[in-house]
Amino acid sequence: MDLTQASATHRWQLSRILIYGVLTLFAAIYLFPAFVVLCNAFRTYPEISRNGIIGLPQDLSFAAFYDAWNSYCVSGTCAGIKANFINSLVITIPPTIISTALGAINGYVLSKWRFKGSDIVFGAMLLGVFMPGQVTLLPWAFIMGKIHLYNSVYGLILIHSVQGIAFATLFCRNFYAAIPDDLIRAARIDGAGFWRIFWRVVLPLSPPILIVTVIWQFTSIWNEFLYGVVFTAGNQQPITAALLSVGAGGQSAAVLIAALPPILVYLLGGRYFVRGLTMGAVK
């Protein structure tokens, strides 16, 4: 019996070593490009040209960050990603707030104030979750031309505010469905109306899902590339689209700068994100 137990323990240990070994290998493969970018951000362009793109920095240099932020040159015109970074903030923050607010109201209505055809409305809104962005390019191009917001950060604000409503509604609707109906019914008996119940009963219970929605919307809008590169150009572009114009010497540094805000958002709210998901954001 002891030999059997020892053999089983040995097999279990070998299986664990194999599993962790495979996971470590895949993690290394996945993280290797990020490691190369991180190293190259602190290497000078002559060093990269001389020794190749894969290598550790011989001397830590922050020149690439300065050049990417202030002065990369394209076709004789020198600029920096500073303006594009600010564009991304302008394009990301208002739509995050707008879509989250509208999604919370929609989720509240579709879960606690159901009406005839509400399931059809919710199903139609879900199309926005699964519909590829390429499908909406022509309609948005038509709208942008009609309202004269083509090549403008305000046009991207409108696009992302509308595009984000579907995800926000899905998250909030599923979360609010878990709130006991008796709680809403009791508030109605006490004379509370639609908005009072929302502000005084539902909204105080909403921080977990609102944090999930804000993190999701912020990172999705910040990292979005397609609309930025199609509908804007030059100093109106978000930073994700402007990365294409950064010279070889500052590309890695520019990528790190562009990645910093969503990384910070997730580091600051990551645990709330996971907690909110497990409380009903995705079912």
C-alpha positions in Angstrom: 0.0 0.0 0.0 2.8 2.4 0.9 4.5 1.6 -2.5 1.3 2.3 -4.3 0.8 5.6 -2.5 4.4 6.6 -3.2 4.0 5.8 -6.8 0.8 7.8 -7.0 2.5 10.7 -5.3 5.4 10.5 -7.7 3.1 10.5 -10.7 1.2 13.5 -9.3 4.4 15.4 -8.8 5.6 14.6 -12.3 2.2 15.7 -13.8 2.4 19.0 -11.8 6.0 19.6 -13.0 4.9 19.0 -16.6 1.8 21.2 -16.4 3.8 24.1 -14.8 6.6 23.6 -17.3 4.2 23.9 -20.3 2.4 26.9 -18.7 5.8 28.6 -18.1 6.9 27.9 -21.7 3.7 29.4 -23.1 3.9 32.4 -20.8 7.5 33.1 -21.9 6.5 32.9 -25.5 3.6 35.2 -24.9 5.6 37.8 -22.9 8.7 37.7 -25.1 7.5 40.5 -27.5 6.7 42.7 -24.5 10.2 42.0 -23.1 11.8 43.0 -26.4 9.8 46.2 -26.5 10.7 47.0 -22.9 14.4 46.5 -23.6 14.4 48.5 -26.8 12.7 51.4 -25.1 15.9 51.9 -23.1 18.4 51.4 -26.0 19.6 54.0 -28.5 18.8 53.7 -32.2 22.5 53.2 -33.2 22.7 50.4 -30.7 19.6 48.7 -32.0 20.9 49.1 -35.6 24.3 47.7 -34.7 23.2 44.8 -32.4 19.7 43.9 -33.7 16.3 44.4 -32.1 16.7 41.6 -29.7 19.2 42.4 -26.9 19.6 43.9 -23.5 20.4 47.6 -23.2 24.2 48.2 -22.8 23.5 51.6 -21.2 20.1 52.7 -19.9 19.0 55.6 -22.1 15.8 57.6 -21.8 16.4 59.5 -25.0 13.8 57.4 -26.9 11.1 58.5 -24.5 12.0 62.1 -24.9 12.1 61.8 -28.7 8.8 59.9 -28.9 7.0 62.3 -26.6 8.4 65.5 -28.2 9.9 65.1 -31.6 9.5 62.3 -34.0 9.7 63.3 -37.7 7.5 62.3 -40.6 8.0 63.7 -44.1 10.1 66.6 -42.8 7.5 67.6 -40.2 8.5 67.0 -36.6 6.0 66.5 -33.8 5.5 64.3 -30.8 2.9 61.9 -29.5 2.1 64.3 -26.6 -0.8 65.8 -28.6 -2.0 62.3 -29.6 -1.8 61.2 -26.0 -4.0 64.1 -25.0 -6.4 63.2 -27.9 -6.7 59.7 -26.5 -7.6 61.0 -23.1 -10.2 63.3 -24.6 -11.6 60.5 -26.8 -11.6 58.0 -23.9 -12.9 59.7 -20.8 -16.2 61.3 -21.9 -17.4 58.2 -23.8 -16.5 56.0 -20.8 -18.7 58.2 -18.6 -21.5 58.5 -21.1 -21.8 54.9 -22.1 -21.5 53.7 -18.5 -24.3 56.1 -17.4 -26.6 55.1 -20.3 -25.8 51.5 -19.8 -26.7 51.6 -16.1 -30.0 53.2 -16.9 -30.7 50.8 -19.7 -29.8 47.8 -17.5 -32.1 49.1 -14.8 -35.0 49.5 -17.2 -34.5 46.2 -18.9 -34.2 44.2 -15.6 -36.6 46.0 -13.2 -39.1 47.9 -15.4 -39.8 45.3 -18.0 -42.2 46.2 -20.7 -43.7 44.4 -23.7 -40.9 43.6 -26.1 -38.1 44.4 -23.7 -36.5 41.1 -24.5 -36.5 42.0 -28.2 -34.9 45.4 -27.4 -32.3 43.7 -25.2 -31.5 41.2 -27.9 -31.2 43.9 -30.5 -28.8 45.8 -28.3 -26.7 42.7 -27.9 -26.0 42.8 -31.6 -23.7 45.7 -30.8 -21.6 43.4 -28.6 -21.1 40.7 -31.3 -21.0 42.9 -34.4 -17.5 43.5 -35.8 -16.3 47.1 -36.0 -15.7 46.8 -39.7 -19.4 46.4 -40.3 -20.1 49.8 -38.9 -17.4 51.7 -40.8 -19.6 52.7 -43.8 -22.6 53.9 -41.7 -20.3 55.9 -39.4 -18.5 57.4 -42.4 -21.9 58.5 -43.8 -22.9 60.0 -40.4 -19.5 61.7 -39.9 -19.8 63.3 -43.3 -23.4 64.5 -42.7 -22.7 66.1 -39.3 -19.2 67.4 -40.3 -17.2 65.6 -37.6 -14.9 63.8 -40.0 -11.2 64.0 -38.9 -12.2 65.3 -35.4 -11.8 64.0 -31.9 -15.5 64.9 -31.3 -16.5 62.4 -34.0 -14.6 59.7 -32.2 -16.2 60.7 -28.9 -19.6 60.2 -30.5 -18.7 56.9 -32.1 -17.3 55.4 -28.9 -20.2 56.7 -26.8 -22.7 54.9 -29.0 -20.6 51.8 -29.5 -20.0 51.3 -25.8 -23.7 51.3 -24.8 -24.2 47.7 -25.8 -21.5 46.3 -23.5 -22.5 48.6 -20.6 -26.1 47.6 -20.9 -25.2 43.9 -21.0 -23.1 44.2 -17.9 -25.5 46.3 -15.9 -28.6 44.4 -16.9 -27.2 41.1 -15.8 -26.0 42.6 -12.5 -29.3 44.3 -11.7 -31.3 41.1 -12.5 -29.7 39.7 -9.3 -31.2 42.5 -7.1 -34.3 41.1 -5.4 -37.5 42.3 -6.9 -39.0 42.6 -3.5 -36.6 45.5 -2.8 -37.9 47.4 -5.8 -41.5 46.5 -4.9 -41.1 47.8 -1.4 -39.7 51.1 -2.7 -42.7 51.4 -5.0 -45.1 50.8 -2.1 -43.3 53.6 -0.1 -44.1 55.9 -3.0 -40.8 56.0 -4.8 -40.8 56.5 -8.5 -38.6 55.5 -11.4 -35.7 57.9 -10.8 -35.9 57.9 -7.0 -35.6 54.1 -6.9 -32.7 54.3 -9.3 -30.8 56.9 -7.3 -31.6 55.7 -3.8 -31.9 51.9 -4.1 -30.2 50.6 -7.3 -27.3 53.0 -7.7 -25.9 52.5 -4.1 -25.7 48.7 -5.0 -23.9 49.4 -8.3 -20.3 50.2 -7.5 -19.0 46.7 -8.3 -20.5 46.6 -11.8 -19.8 50.3 -12.5 -16.1 49.7 -11.8 -16.2 46.7 -14.2 -17.9 48.7 -16.9 -15.6 51.7 -16.5 -12.4 49.6 -16.7 -13.8 47.7 -19.7 -14.9 50.8 -21.5 -11.7 52.7 -20.8 -9.3 50.0 -21.9 -11.4 49.1 -25.0 -11.7 52.7 -26.2 -8.1 53.6 -25.4 -6.8 50.5 -27.3 -9.1 51.0 -30.2 -7.3 51.4 -33.5 -9.7 51.0 -36.4 -11.9 54.1 -36.0 -8.9 56.2 -35.1 -6.9 55.4 -38.2 -9.9 55.5 -40.6 -11.7 58.7 -39.4 -8.8 60.9 -38.2 -5.4 62.0 -39.4 -2.4 64.0 -38.3 -2.8 65.8 -35.0 -6.4 64.6 -34.6 -5.4 61.0 -34.3 -5.5 59.0 -31.0 -2.2 57.6 -29.8 -2.8 54.1 -31.1 -3.1 55.4 -34.7 -0.2 57.8 -34.3 2.2 55.0 -33.3 2.3 54.1 -37.0 4.1 57.5 -37.7 6.7 57.2 -34.9 10.3 56.7 -36.2 12.2 53.5 -35.6 14.2 55.1 -32.8 11.2 55.9 -30.6 8.7 53.2 -31.4 9.3 51.0 -28.4 9.2 54.0 -26.0 6.0 55.2 -27.7 4.4 51.8 -27.3 5.2 51.8 -23.6 3.8 55.3 -23.2 0.6 54.3 -25.0 0.2 51.2 -22.8 0.7 53.0 -19.5 -2.9 54.4 -18.9 -4.8 51.1 -19.4 -2.1 49.3 -17.3 -2.5 51.8 -14.5 -6.3 51.6 -14.6 -6.2 47.8 -14.4 -3.6 47.8 -11.6 -5.7 50.2 -9.6 -9.0 48.5 -10.2 -8.1 45.0 -11.2 -9.3 43.3 -8.1 -12.6 45.2 -8.2 -12.9 44.1 -11.9 -12.6 40.4 -11.1 -14.9 40.8 -8.1 -17.5 42.6 -10.2 -17.4 39.9 -12.8 -18.1 37.2 -10.3 -21.0 39.1 -8.8 -23.0 38.9 -12.1 -21.4 41.0 -14.8 -21.1 38.0 -17.1 -23.4 35.0 -16.8 
